Amino acid sequence: MAYREAALMSRFHNPNVIDLYECFITGRVLCIVMEYATGGTLDRFLQKRAGKLLTQAVSIAIVGISDAE
């Protein structure tokens, strides 16, 4: 299940979302290769903005995922 979700996300491309380049299983471990993001974590980013961008970010993600399918 997680592998299929990761494979689907690798087809999703949006300039506002970190790219997922590849996913593979080695033994019993799912490995995900993603774009490196500079500037800290998403948690820190949202804390600095007091969560103000959360609604917008979720909206972008939902629209992007629906476009990818």
N, CA, C and O atoms as a Tripos MOL2 file, in Angstrom:
@<TRIPOS>MOLECULE
protein
  276   275    69     0     0
PROTEIN
NO_CHARGES

@<TRIPOS>ATOM
      1 N           0.8230   -1.1910    0.0000 N.3       1 MET1
      2 CA          0.0000    0.0000    0.0000 C.3       1 MET1
      3 C           0.8680    1.2560    0.0000 C.2       1 MET1
      4 O           0.6540    2.1410   -0.8290 O.2       1 MET1
      5 N           1.8340    1.3580    0.8990 N.am      2 ALA2
      6 CA          2.6910    2.5380    0.9650 C.3       2 ALA2
      7 C           3.5130    2.6830   -0.3130 C.2       2 ALA2
      8 O           3.7480    3.7980   -0.7770 O.2       2 ALA2
      9 N           3.9490    1.5630   -0.8790 N.am      3 TYR3
     10 CA          4.7350    1.6220   -2.1090 C.3       3 TYR3
     11 C           3.9030    2.2090   -3.2480 C.2       3 TYR3
     12 O           4.3960    3.0340   -4.0170 O.2       3 TYR3
     13 N           2.6510    1.7880   -3.3570 N.am      4 ARG4
     14 CA          1.7770    2.3190   -4.4240 C.3       4 ARG4
     15 C           1.5500    3.8120   -4.2520 C.2       4 ARG4
     16 O           1.5360    4.5570   -5.2320 O.2       4 ARG4
     17 N           1.3720    4.2530   -3.0090 N.am      5 GLU5
     18 CA          1.1870    5.6790   -2.7500 C.3       5 GLU5
     19 C           2.4460    6.4620   -3.1250 C.2       5 GLU5
     20 O           2.3560    7.5290   -3.7310 O.2       5 GLU5
     21 N           3.6030    5.9410   -2.7700 N.am      6 ALA6
     22 CA          4.8590    6.6040   -3.1130 C.3       6 ALA6
     23 C           5.0560    6.6370   -4.6280 C.2       6 ALA6
     24 O           5.4970    7.6490   -5.1730 O.2       6 ALA6
     25 N           4.7370    5.5550   -5.2980 N.am      7 ALA7
     26 CA          4.8610    5.5170   -6.7610 C.3       7 ALA7
     27 C           3.9350    6.5420   -7.4030 C.2       7 ALA7
     28 O           4.3190    7.1900   -8.3770 O.2       7 ALA7
     29 N           2.7400    6.6970   -6.8840 N.am      8 LEU8
     30 CA          1.8030    7.6980   -7.3920 C.3       8 LEU8
     31 C           2.3690    9.1020   -7.1730 C.2       8 LEU8
     32 O           2.3010    9.9420   -8.0690 O.2       8 LEU8
     33 N           2.9210    9.3570   -6.0020 N.am      9 MET9
     34 CA          3.4800   10.6710   -5.7080 C.3       9 MET9
     35 C           4.6630   11.0070   -6.6110 C.2       9 MET9
     36 O           4.9340   12.1840   -6.8490 O.2       9 MET9
     37 N           5.3670   10.0070   -7.1150 N.am     10 SER10
     38 CA          6.5050   10.2750   -7.9970 C.3      10 SER10
     39 C           6.0400   10.8380   -9.3410 C.2      10 SER10
     40 O           6.8330   11.4360  -10.0680 O.2      10 SER10
     41 N           4.7710   10.6530   -9.6720 N.am     11 ARG11
     42 CA          4.2180   11.2100  -10.9190 C.3      11 ARG11
     43 C           3.6820   12.6260  -10.7310 C.2      11 ARG11
     44 O           3.3480   13.3000  -11.7050 O.2      11 ARG11
     45 N           3.6010   13.0690   -9.5030 N.am     12 PHE12
     46 CA          3.0460   14.3720   -9.1680 C.3      12 PHE12
     47 C           4.1600   15.4140   -9.1870 C.2      12 PHE12
     48 O           5.1640   15.2590   -8.4930 O.2      12 PHE12
     49 N           3.9920   16.4750   -9.9760 N.am     13 HIS13
     50 CA          5.0020   17.5260  -10.0550 C.3      13 HIS13
     51 C           4.3360   18.8850   -9.9010 C.2      13 HIS13
     52 O           3.4220   19.2350  -10.6470 O.2      13 HIS13
     53 N           4.8110   19.6410   -8.9240 N.am     14 ASN14
     54 CA          4.3020   20.9710   -8.6510 C.3      14 ASN14
     55 C           5.4680   21.7660   -8.0690 C.2      14 ASN14
     56 O           6.1980   21.2510   -7.2220 O.2      14 ASN14
     57 N           5.6560   23.0030   -8.5050 N.am     15 PRO15
     58 CA          6.7880   23.7810   -7.9980 C.3      15 PRO15
     59 C           6.7110   24.0630   -6.5020 C.2      15 PRO15
     60 O           7.7130   24.4530   -5.9030 O.2      15 PRO15
     61 N           5.5530   23.8760   -5.8900 N.am     16 ASN16
     62 CA          5.3790   24.1390   -4.4620 C.3      16 ASN16
     63 C           5.5030   22.8860   -3.6050 C.2      16 ASN16
     64 O           5.3170   22.9400   -2.3900 O.2      16 ASN16
     65 N           5.8140   21.7620   -4.2350 N.am     17 VAL17
     66 CA          5.8700   20.4880   -3.5100 C.3      17 VAL17
     67 C           7.2060   19.8170   -3.8060 C.2      17 VAL17
     68 O           7.6660   19.8150   -4.9470 O.2      17 VAL17
     69 N           7.8260   19.2480   -2.7760 N.am     18 ILE18
     70 CA          9.0920   18.5220   -2.9280 C.3      18 ILE18
     71 C           8.8750   17.3320   -3.8700 C.2      18 ILE18
     72 O           7.9140   16.5780   -3.7160 O.2      18 ILE18
     73 N           9.7740   17.1740   -4.8450 N.am     19 ASP19
     74 CA          9.6650   16.0570   -5.7840 C.3      19 ASP19
     75 C          10.0920   14.7470   -5.1360 C.2      19 ASP19
     76 O          11.0460   14.7010   -4.3600 O.2      19 ASP19
     77 N           9.3870   13.7120   -5.4610 N.am     20 LEU20
     78 CA          9.7550   12.3530   -5.0740 C.3      20 LEU20
     79 C          10.3430   11.7280   -6.3360 C.2      20 LEU20
     80 O           9.6360   11.5320   -7.3240 O.2      20 LEU20
     81 N          11.6340   11.4170   -6.2990 N.am     21 TYR21
     82 CA         12.3190   10.9260   -7.4900 C.3      21 TYR21
     83 C          12.1550    9.4310   -7.7220 C.2      21 TYR21
     84 O          11.9920    8.9850   -8.8580 O.2      21 TYR21
     85 N          12.1970    8.6730   -6.6560 N.am     22 GLU22
     86 CA         12.2160    7.2170   -6.8100 C.3      22 GLU22
     87 C          11.7840    6.5570   -5.5070 C.2      22 GLU22
     88 O          11.9750    7.1060   -4.4220 O.2      22 GLU22
     89 N          11.2010    5.3780   -5.6340 N.am     23 CYS23
     90 CA         10.9180    4.5770   -4.4490 C.3      23 CYS23
     91 C          11.2180    3.1180   -4.7940 C.2      23 CYS23
     92 O          10.9950    2.6730   -5.9200 O.2      23 CYS23
     93 N          11.7180    2.3990   -3.8210 N.am     24 PHE24
     94 CA         12.0340    0.9930   -4.0360 C.3      24 PHE24
     95 C          12.0040    0.2710   -2.7010 C.2      24 PHE24
     96 O          12.0900    0.8910   -1.6420 O.2      24 PHE24
     97 N          11.8830   -1.0310   -2.7650 N.am     25 ILE25
     98 CA         11.8580   -1.8570   -1.5650 C.3      25 ILE25
     99 C          13.1350   -2.6770   -1.5250 C.2      25 ILE25
    100 O          13.5040   -3.3260   -2.5030 O.2      25 ILE25
    101 N          13.7970   -2.6380   -0.3890 N.am     26 THR26
    102 CA         14.9740   -3.4630   -0.1810 C.3      26 THR26
    103 C          14.7350   -4.2720    1.0950 C.2      26 THR26
    104 O          14.6320   -3.7180    2.1900 O.2      26 THR26
    105 N          14.6530   -5.5640    0.9320 N.am     27 GLY27
    106 CA         14.2690   -6.4090    2.0620 C.3      27 GLY27
    107 C          12.8310   -6.0900    2.4500 C.2      27 GLY27
    108 O          11.9150   -6.2520    1.6430 O.2      27 GLY27
    109 N          12.6340   -5.6380    3.6760 N.am     28 ARG28
    110 CA         11.2990   -5.2500    4.1340 C.3      28 ARG28
    111 C          11.1870   -3.7480    4.3470 C.2      28 ARG28
    112 O          10.2810   -3.2850    5.0400 O.2      28 ARG28
    113 N          12.1150   -2.9700    3.7470 N.am     29 VAL29
    114 CA         12.1690   -1.5240    3.9630 C.3      29 VAL29
    115 C          11.7980   -0.7870    2.6830 C.2      29 VAL29
    116 O          12.3490   -1.0600    1.6170 O.2      29 VAL29
    117 N          10.8580    0.1500    2.7970 N.am     30 LEU30
    118 CA         10.4950    1.0260    1.6850 C.3      30 LEU30
    119 C          11.4360    2.2230    1.7120 C.2      30 LEU30
    120 O          11.5020    2.9400    2.7100 O.2      30 LEU30
    121 N          12.1610    2.4430    0.6240 N.am     31 CYS31
    122 CA         13.0850    3.5740    0.5180 C.3      31 CYS31
    123 C          12.4950    4.5940   -0.4390 C.2      31 CYS31
    124 O          12.0040    4.2430   -1.5120 O.2      31 CYS31
    125 N          12.5450    5.8530   -0.0430 N.am     32 ILE32
    126 CA         12.0000    6.9320   -0.8560 C.3      32 ILE32
    127 C          13.0990    7.9610   -1.0720 C.2      32 ILE32
    128 O          13.6970    8.4450   -0.1110 O.2      32 ILE32
    129 N          13.3690    8.3000   -2.3400 N.am     33 VAL33
    130 CA         14.3820    9.2800   -2.6990 C.3      33 VAL33
    131 C          13.6560   10.5560   -3.0960 C.2      33 VAL33
    132 O          12.9100   10.5860   -4.0740 O.2      33 VAL33
    133 N          13.8920   11.6220   -2.3110 N.am     34 MET34
    134 CA         13.1840   12.8820   -2.5360 C.3      34 MET34
    135 C          14.1600   14.0220   -2.7820 C.2      34 MET34
    136 O          15.3430   13.9350   -2.4510 O.2      34 MET34
    137 N          13.6460   15.0820   -3.3650 N.am     35 GLU35
    138 CA         14.3980   16.3110   -3.5790 C.3      35 GLU35
    139 C          14.8380   16.8880   -2.2300 C.2      35 GLU35
    140 O          14.0960   16.8170   -1.2490 O.2      35 GLU35
    141 N          16.0290   17.4500   -2.1850 N.am     36 TYR36
    142 CA         16.5160   18.0790   -0.9640 C.3      36 TYR36
    143 C          15.9360   19.4880   -0.8690 C.2      36 TYR36
    144 O          15.9640   20.2440   -1.8400 O.2      36 TYR36
    145 N          15.4190   19.8300    0.2880 N.am     37 ALA37
    146 CA         14.8560   21.1610    0.5100 C.3      37 ALA37
    147 C          15.7500   21.9370    1.4680 C.2      37 ALA37
    148 O          15.9940   21.4980    2.5920 O.2      37 ALA37
    149 N          16.2280   23.0700    1.0280 N.am     38 THR38
    150 CA         17.0280   23.9190    1.9060 C.3      38 THR38
    151 C          16.1060   24.7760    2.7630 C.2      38 THR38
    152 O          14.9260   24.9300    2.4480 O.2      38 THR38
    153 N          16.6310   25.3190    3.8200 N.am     39 GLY39
    154 CA         15.8610   26.2810    4.5970 C.3      39 GLY39
    155 C          15.1320   25.7170    5.7940 C.2      39 GLY39
    156 O          14.3370   26.4340    6.4020 O.2      39 GLY39
    157 N          15.3590   24.4730    6.1620 N.am     40 GLY40
    158 CA         14.7340   23.9420    7.3650 C.3      40 GLY40
    159 C          13.5670   23.0220    7.0860 C.2      40 GLY40
    160 O          13.3070   22.6390    5.9460 O.2      40 GLY40
    161 N          12.8680   22.6760    8.1610 N.am     41 THR41
    162 CA         11.7820   21.7050    8.0630 C.3      41 THR41
    163 C          10.4410   22.3890    7.8040 C.2      41 THR41
    164 O          10.2920   23.5930    8.0130 O.2      41 THR41
    165 N           9.4840   21.6120    7.3520 N.am     42 LEU42
    166 CA          8.1270   22.1180    7.1540 C.3      42 LEU42
    167 C           7.5410   22.5860    8.4810 C.2      42 LEU42
    168 O           6.8390   23.5970    8.5340 O.2      42 LEU42
    169 N           7.8270   21.8580    9.5390 N.am     43 ASP43
    170 CA          7.3300   22.2340   10.8580 C.3      43 ASP43
    171 C           7.8200   23.6320   11.2480 C.2      43 ASP43
    172 O           7.0360   24.4630   11.7060 O.2      43 ASP43
    173 N           9.0960   23.8810   11.0690 N.am     44 ARG44
    174 CA          9.6570   25.1930   11.4000 C.3      44 ARG44
    175 C           9.0460   26.2870   10.5230 C.2      44 ARG44
    176 O           8.7490   27.3790   11.0080 O.2      44 ARG44
    177 N           8.8620   26.0000    9.2550 N.am     45 PHE45
    178 CA          8.2600   26.9490    8.3160 C.3      45 PHE45
    179 C           6.8590   27.3440    8.7750 C.2      45 PHE45
    180 O           6.5100   28.5250    8.7740 O.2      45 PHE45
    181 N           6.0580   26.3530    9.1660 N.am     46 LEU46
    182 CA          4.6930   26.6380    9.6150 C.3      46 LEU46
    183 C           4.6860   27.3620   10.9530 C.2      46 LEU46
    184 O           3.8440   28.2310   11.1760 O.2      46 LEU46
    185 N           5.6050   27.0210   11.8450 N.am     47 GLN47
    186 CA          5.6820   27.7110   13.1330 C.3      47 GLN47
    187 C           5.9820   29.1900   12.9490 C.2      47 GLN47
    188 O           5.4050   30.0330   13.6350 O.2      47 GLN47
    189 N           6.8750   29.5060   12.0320 N.am     48 LYS48
    190 CA          7.2270   30.9050   11.7800 C.3      48 LYS48
    191 C           6.0300   31.7000   11.2570 C.2      48 LYS48
    192 O           5.9330   32.9050   11.4890 O.2      48 LYS48
    193 N           5.1330   31.0330   10.5610 N.am     49 ARG49
    194 CA          3.9700   31.6990    9.9810 C.3      49 ARG49
    195 C           2.6910   31.4160   10.7680 C.2      49 ARG49
    196 O           1.5870   31.6970   10.2990 O.2      49 ARG49
    197 N           2.8490   30.8700   11.9430 N.am     50 ALA50
    198 CA          1.7220   30.5620   12.8470 C.3      50 ALA50
    199 C           0.6380   29.7450   12.1460 C.2      50 ALA50
    200 O          -0.5480   29.9030   12.4350 O.2      50 ALA50
    201 N           1.0500   28.8650   11.2160 N.am     51 GLY51
    202 CA          0.0930   27.9890   10.5420 C.3      51 GLY51
    203 C          -0.7700   28.6760    9.5120 C.2      51 GLY51
    204 O          -1.7020   28.0560    8.9990 O.2      51 GLY51
    205 N          -0.5030   29.9410    9.1810 N.am     52 LYS52
    206 CA         -1.3570   30.7080    8.2650 C.3      52 LYS52
    207 C          -1.4030   30.1200    6.8580 C.2      52 LYS52
    208 O          -2.3940   30.2910    6.1480 O.2      52 LYS52
    209 N          -0.3510   29.4370    6.4540 N.am     53 LEU53
    210 CA         -0.3040   28.8960    5.0970 C.3      53 LEU53
    211 C          -0.8260   27.4720    5.0010 C.2      53 LEU53
    212 O          -0.8760   26.9060    3.9090 O.2      53 LEU53
    213 N          -1.2140   26.8880    6.1190 N.am     54 LEU54
    214 CA         -1.6210   25.4850    6.1140 C.3      54 LEU54
    215 C          -2.8100   25.2370    5.2040 C.2      54 LEU54
    216 O          -2.7840   24.2860    4.4220 O.2      54 LEU54
    217 N          -3.8460   26.0520    5.2760 N.am     55 THR55
    218 CA         -5.0290   25.8650    4.4350 C.3      55 THR55
    219 C          -4.6670   25.9600    2.9680 C.2      55 THR55
    220 O          -5.1230   25.1490    2.1620 O.2      55 THR55
    221 N          -3.8480   26.9470    2.6090 N.am     56 GLN56
    222 CA         -3.4250   27.1070    1.2210 C.3      56 GLN56
    223 C          -2.5960   25.9080    0.7680 C.2      56 GLN56
    224 O          -2.7860   25.4220   -0.3460 O.2      56 GLN56
    225 N          -1.6970   25.4310    1.5920 N.am     57 ALA57
    226 CA         -0.8420   24.3000    1.2370 C.3      57 ALA57
    227 C          -1.6660   23.0410    1.0310 C.2      57 ALA57
    228 O          -1.4200   22.2900    0.0870 O.2      57 ALA57
    229 N          -2.6310   22.8010    1.8920 N.am     58 VAL58
    230 CA         -3.4910   21.6280    1.7560 C.3      58 VAL58
    231 C          -4.3040   21.7260    0.4720 C.2      58 VAL58
    232 O          -4.4710   20.7280   -0.2290 O.2      58 VAL58
    233 N          -4.8100   22.9070    0.1540 N.am     59 SER59
    234 CA         -5.5820   23.1030   -1.0760 C.3      59 SER59
    235 C          -4.7380   22.8080   -2.3030 C.2      59 SER59
    236 O          -5.1960   22.1440   -3.2320 O.2      59 SER59
    237 N          -3.5030   23.3000   -2.3090 N.am     60 ILE60
    238 CA         -2.5980   23.0520   -3.4380 C.3      60 ILE60
    239 C          -2.3360   21.5590   -3.5740 C.2      60 ILE60
    240 O          -2.3620   21.0290   -4.6840 O.2      60 ILE60
    241 N          -2.0840   20.8730   -2.4660 N.am     61 ALA61
    242 CA         -1.7950   19.4410   -2.4920 C.3      61 ALA61
    243 C          -2.9880   18.6530   -3.0180 C.2      61 ALA61
    244 O          -2.8180   17.7410   -3.8280 O.2      61 ALA61
    245 N          -4.1780   18.9900   -2.5750 N.am     62 ILE62
    246 CA         -5.3700   18.2680   -3.0190 C.3      62 ILE62
    247 C          -5.6080   18.4700   -4.5050 C.2      62 ILE62
    248 O          -5.9060   17.5100   -5.2160 O.2      62 ILE62
    249 N          -5.4830   19.6880   -4.9850 N.am     63 VAL63
    250 CA         -5.6720   19.9530   -6.4110 C.3      63 VAL63
    251 C          -4.6020   19.2250   -7.2220 C.2      63 VAL63
    252 O          -4.9080   18.6150   -8.2470 O.2      63 VAL63
    253 N          -3.3510   19.2860   -6.7690 N.am     64 GLY64
    254 CA         -2.2650   18.6180   -7.4840 C.3      64 GLY64
    255 C          -2.4270   17.1300   -7.5460 C.2      64 GLY64
    256 O          -2.1710   16.5280   -8.5890 O.2      64 GLY64
    257 N          -2.8460   16.5120   -6.4580 N.am     65 ILE65
    258 CA         -3.0480   15.0610   -6.4280 C.3      65 ILE65
    259 C          -4.1830   14.6730   -7.3490 C.2      65 ILE65
    260 O          -4.0910   13.6690   -8.0550 O.2      65 ILE65
    261 N          -5.2490   15.4480   -7.3550 N.am     66 SER66
    262 CA         -6.3720   15.1040   -8.2450 C.3      66 SER66
    263 C          -5.9740   15.2560   -9.7010 C.2      66 SER66
    264 O          -6.4600   14.5120  -10.5540 O.2      66 SER66
    265 N          -5.0850   16.2220  -10.0070 N.am     67 ASP67
    266 CA         -4.6060   16.3820  -11.3830 C.3      67 ASP67
    267 C          -3.6850   15.2460  -11.8020 C.2      67 ASP67
    268 O          -3.6290   14.9020  -12.9830 O.2      67 ASP67
    269 N          -2.9520   14.6510  -10.8430 N.am     68 ALA68
    270 CA         -2.0030   13.5810  -11.1450 C.3      68 ALA68
    271 C          -2.6880   12.2610  -11.4830 C.2      68 ALA68
    272 O          -2.1090   11.4120  -12.1610 O.2      68 ALA68
    273 N          -3.9040   12.0910  -11.0170 N.am     69 GLU69
    274 CA         -4.5810   10.8020  -11.2340 C.3      69 GLU69
    275 C          -5.1410   10.6910  -12.5880 C.2      69 GLU69
    276 O          -5.7400    9.6700  -12.9270 O.2      69 GLU69
@<TRIPOS>BOND
     1     1     2 1
     2     2     3 1
     3     3     4 2
     4     3     5 am
     5     5     6 1
     6     6     7 1
     7     7     8 2
     8     7     9 am
     9     9    10 1
    10    10    11 1
    11    11    12 2
    12    11    13 am
    13    13    14 1
    14    14    15 1
    15    15    16 2
    16    15    17 am
    17    17    18 1
    18    18    19 1
    19    19    20 2
    20    19    21 am
    21    21    22 1
    22    22    23 1
    23    23    24 2
    24    23    25 am
    25    25    26 1
    26    26    27 1
    27    27    28 2
    28    27    29 am
    29    29    30 1
    30    30    31 1
    31    31    32 2
    32    31    33 am
    33    33    34 1
    34    34    35 1
    35    35    36 2
    36    35    37 am
    37    37    38 1
    38    38    39 1
    39    39    40 2
    40    39    41 am
    41    41    42 1
    42    42    43 1
    43    43    44 2
    44    43    45 am
    45    45    46 1
    46    46    47 1
    47    47    48 2
    48    47    49 am
    49    49    50 1
    50    50    51 1
    51    51    52 2
    52    51    53 am
    53    53    54 1
    54    54    55 1
    55    55    56 2
    56    55    57 am
    57    57    58 1
    58    58    59 1
    59    59    60 2
    60    59    61 am
    61    61    62 1
    62    62    63 1
    63    63    64 2
    64    63    65 am
    65    65    66 1
    66    66    67 1
    67    67    68 2
    68    67    69 am
    69    69    70 1
    70    70    71 1
    71    71    72 2
    72    71    73 am
    73    73    74 1
    74    74    75 1
    75    75    76 2
    76    75    77 am
    77    77    78 1
    78    78    79 1
    79    79    80 2
    80    79    81 am
    81    81    82 1
    82    82    83 1
    83    83    84 2
    84    83    85 am
    85    85    86 1
    86    86    87 1
    87    87    88 2
    88    87    89 am
    89    89    90 1
    90    90    91 1
    91    91    92 2
    92    91    93 am
    93    93    94 1
    94    94    95 1
    95    95    96 2
    96    95    97 am
    97    97    98 1
    98    98    99 1
    99    99   100 2
   100    99   101 am
   101   101   102 1
   102   102   103 1
   103   103   104 2
   104   103   105 am
   105   105   106 1
   106   106   107 1
   107   107   108 2
   108   107   109 am
   109   109   110 1
   110   110   111 1
   111   111   112 2
   112   111   113 am
   113   113   114 1
   114   114   115 1
   115   115   116 2
   116   115   117 am
   117   117   118 1
   118   118   119 1
   119   119   120 2
   120   119   121 am
   121   121   122 1
   122   122   123 1
   123   123   124 2
   124   123   125 am
   125   125   126 1
   126   126   127 1
   127   127   128 2
   128   127   129 am
   129   129   130 1
   130   130   131 1
   131   131   132 2
   132   131   133 am
   133   133   134 1
   134   134   135 1
   135   135   136 2
   136   135   137 am
   137   137   138 1
   138   138   139 1
   139   139   140 2
   140   139   141 am
   141   141   142 1
   142   142   143 1
   143   143   144 2
   144   143   145 am
   145   145   146 1
   146   146   147 1
   147   147   148 2
   148   147   149 am
   149   149   150 1
   150   150   151 1
   151   151   152 2
   152   151   153 am
   153   153   154 1
   154   154   155 1
   155   155   156 2
   156   155   157 am
   157   157   158 1
   158   158   159 1
   159   159   160 2
   160   159   161 am
   161   161   162 1
   162   162   163 1
   163   163   164 2
   164   163   165 am
   165   165   166 1
   166   166   167 1
   167   167   168 2
   168   167   169 am
   169   169   170 1
   170   170   171 1
   171   171   172 2
   172   171   173 am
   173   173   174 1
   174   174   175 1
   175   175   176 2
   176   175   177 am
   177   177   178 1
   178   178   179 1
   179   179   180 2
   180   179   181 am
   181   181   182 1
   182   182   183 1
   183   183   184 2
   184   183   185 am
   185   185   186 1
   186   186   187 1
   187   187   188 2
   188   187   189 am
   189   189   190 1
   190   190   191 1
   191   191   192 2
   192   191   193 am
   193   193   194 1
   194   194   195 1
   195   195   196 2
   196   195   197 am
   197   197   198 1
   198   198   199 1
   199   199   200 2
   200   199   201 am
   201   201   202 1
   202   202   203 1
   203   203   204 2
   204   203   205 am
   205   205   206 1
   206   206   207 1
   207   207   208 2
   208   207   209 am
   209   209   210 1
   210   210   211 1
   211   211   212 2
   212   211   213 am
   213   213   214 1
   214   214   215 1
   215   215   216 2
   216   215   217 am
   217   217   218 1
   218   218   219 1
   219   219   220 2
   220   219   221 am
   221   221   222 1
   222   222   223 1
   223   223   224 2
   224   223   225 am
   225   225   226 1
   226   226   227 1
   227   227   228 2
   228   227   229 am
   229   229   230 1
   230   230   231 1
   231   231   232 2
   232   231   233 am
   233   233   234 1
   234   234   235 1
   235   235   236 2
   236   235   237 am
   237   237   238 1
   238   238   239 1
   239   239   240 2
   240   239   241 am
   241   241   242 1
   242   242   243 1
   243   243   244 2
   244   243   245 am
   245   245   246 1
   246   246   247 1
   247   247   248 2
   248   247   249 am
   249   249   250 1
   250   250   251 1
   251   251   252 2
   252   251   253 am
   253   253   254 1
   254   254   255 1
   255   255   256 2
   256   255   257 am
   257   257   258 1
   258   258   259 1
   259   259   260 2
   260   259   261 am
   261   261   262 1
   262   262   263 1
   263   263   264 2
   264   263   265 am
   265   265   266 1
   266   266   267 1
   267   267   268 2
   268   267   269 am
   269   269   270 1
   270   270   271 1
   271   271   272 2
   272   271   273 am
   273   273   274 1
   274   274   275 1
   275   275   276 2
@<TRIPOS>SUBSTRUCTURE
     1 MET1         2 RESIDUE 1 A MET
     2 ALA2         6 RESIDUE 1 A ALA
     3 TYR3        10 RESIDUE 1 A TYR
     4 ARG4        14 RESIDUE 1 A ARG
     5 GLU5        18 RESIDUE 1 A GLU
     6 ALA6        22 RESIDUE 1 A ALA
     7 ALA7        26 RESIDUE 1 A ALA
     8 LEU8        30 RESIDUE 1 A LEU
     9 MET9        34 RESIDUE 1 A MET
    10 SER10       38 RESIDUE 1 A SER
    11 ARG11       42 RESIDUE 1 A ARG
    12 PHE12       46 RESIDUE 1 A PHE
    13 HIS13       50 RESIDUE 1 A HIS
    14 ASN14       54 RESIDUE 1 A ASN
    15 PRO15       58 RESIDUE 1 A PRO
    16 ASN16       62 RESIDUE 1 A ASN
    17 VAL17       66 RESIDUE 1 A VAL
    18 ILE18       70 RESIDUE 1 A ILE
    19 ASP19       74 RESIDUE 1 A ASP
    20 LEU20       78 RESIDUE 1 A LEU
    21 TYR21       82 RESIDUE 1 A TYR
    22 GLU22       86 RESIDUE 1 A GLU
    23 CYS23       90 RESIDUE 1 A CYS
    24 PHE24       94 RESIDUE 1 A PHE
    25 ILE25       98 RESIDUE 1 A ILE
    26 THR26      102 RESIDUE 1 A THR
    27 GLY27      106 RESIDUE 1 A GLY
    28 ARG28      110 RESIDUE 1 A ARG
    29 VAL29      114 RESIDUE 1 A VAL
    30 LEU30      118 RESIDUE 1 A LEU
    31 CYS31      122 RESIDUE 1 A CYS
    32 ILE32      126 RESIDUE 1 A ILE
    33 VAL33      130 RESIDUE 1 A VAL
    34 MET34      134 RESIDUE 1 A MET
    35 GLU35      138 RESIDUE 1 A GLU
    36 TYR36      142 RESIDUE 1 A TYR
    37 ALA37      146 RESIDUE 1 A ALA
    38 THR38      150 RESIDUE 1 A THR
    39 GLY39      154 RESIDUE 1 A GLY
    40 GLY40      158 RESIDUE 1 A GLY
    41 THR41      162 RESIDUE 1 A THR
    42 LEU42      166 RESIDUE 1 A LEU
    43 ASP43      170 RESIDUE 1 A ASP
    44 ARG44      174 RESIDUE 1 A ARG
    45 PHE45      178 RESIDUE 1 A PHE
    46 LEU46      182 RESIDUE 1 A LEU
    47 GLN47      186 RESIDUE 1 A GLN
    48 LYS48      190 RESIDUE 1 A LYS
    49 ARG49      194 RESIDUE 1 A ARG
    50 ALA50      198 RESIDUE 1 A ALA
    51 GLY51      202 RESIDUE 1 A GLY
    52 LYS52      206 RESIDUE 1 A LYS
    53 LEU53      210 RESIDUE 1 A LEU
    54 LEU54      214 RESIDUE 1 A LEU
    55 THR55      218 RESIDUE 1 A THR
    56 GLN56      222 RESIDUE 1 A GLN
    57 ALA57      226 RESIDUE 1 A ALA
    58 VAL58      230 RESIDUE 1 A VAL
    59 SER59      234 RESIDUE 1 A SER
    60 ILE60      238 RESIDUE 1 A ILE
    61 ALA61      242 RESIDUE 1 A ALA
    62 ILE62      246 RESIDUE 1 A ILE
    63 VAL63      250 RESIDUE 1 A VAL
    64 GLY64      254 RESIDUE 1 A GLY
    65 ILE65      258 RESIDUE 1 A ILE
    66 SER66      262 RESIDUE 1 A SER
    67 ASP67      266 RESIDUE 1 A ASP
    68 ALA68      270 RESIDUE 1 A ALA
    69 GLU69      274 RESIDUE 1 A GLU
